[in-house]
Amino acid sequence: MGHFASFLITHACPGAVLLSAGIAGKVIRRWIAHRTATRHEAESTRRMALAVQDTTAAQRAAVVRACAELEAASRNAHGPQHPRHHQ
């Protein structure tokens, strides 16, 4: 049993640690991307609510359209995103 245990410690454990670290890193990156997208959406919603709060029904469509155009321009101004974030 001693040789088998020593084999596992020297060969299997480092591989398991590397695999676990890789998986943990991917989970953390995905979580951060999700939280960032959630925060950006909340900020966008807040800006939209502030923009339309004192408008009439007739003005609201134009204000929403203008806000959407500003949001799109803001996203485009920050340059291309990393392709991994658009999955």
N, C-alpha and C positions, 0 to 999 in steps of 0.2 A: 504494500500500500504506500510505502514511503516514496518509491520511484514514481508512482502515478501522481501523487500529490505534488511532488517537485516538478513533474512535467507540466501539470496544470498551472502552477504558479509561474513558471518561466515562459510558457508558450501561450496559454489560453488567456491568462489575466491581462497582459498588456494589450492584446487584441480587443478584448472586451472593454477595457478602459477607453481605448481609442474610438471604438464604435459608439460607446455611450457618450463620449465627449462630442462626437460629430452629430449625433442625434440631438443632444441637448442644445448645441449651438444652433442647429436649424430651427428647433422649437422656439428658442429665444428670439432669433431673427424674425420669425413669422409673427410672434407675439408683439414685438416692437413695431413691425409694419402695420399690424392690425390696430394697435393703440394709436399710432400716428394718423392713420386714415380715419379712425373714429373721432379723434380730436379735430382734425381738419373739417370733417362733416359737421360736427357740433358748432364750430366757429362759423362755418358758412351759413348754417341754419340761424344762428344768432344774428348775424349781419343781415340776413334776409328779413327776419322778424322786425329788427329795428328799422329797416328801410321802409317796410310797408305799414308800420303801426299807425301812422297818422294820414294814410292815404284813403281816398274814396275808392269805391269798387271800380270806377272807370279808370282811375290812375294805376291801380294795382298791377294790371297785366304789364303795362309799360315798365313799371319799377322792377318787377320780377324779371322781365326780359333783360333790362339793363344790368341787374345784379348778376344774372347768369353769364352775360357777356364779359363782365369784369372778372368773374371767377375763372372763366376759360382763359382770358388774357393773362391772368395771374399765374395759372398753371403752366401756360406756354412760356412765360417769361423766365421760369425757373429752369428751363432747359429740359432735355430729354431725361426721363427717369430711367433707372436701371431696369433692364428687361425682366429681371426676376421679380420685381414688384408688380408686374402687370399680369400675373398668372390668374 
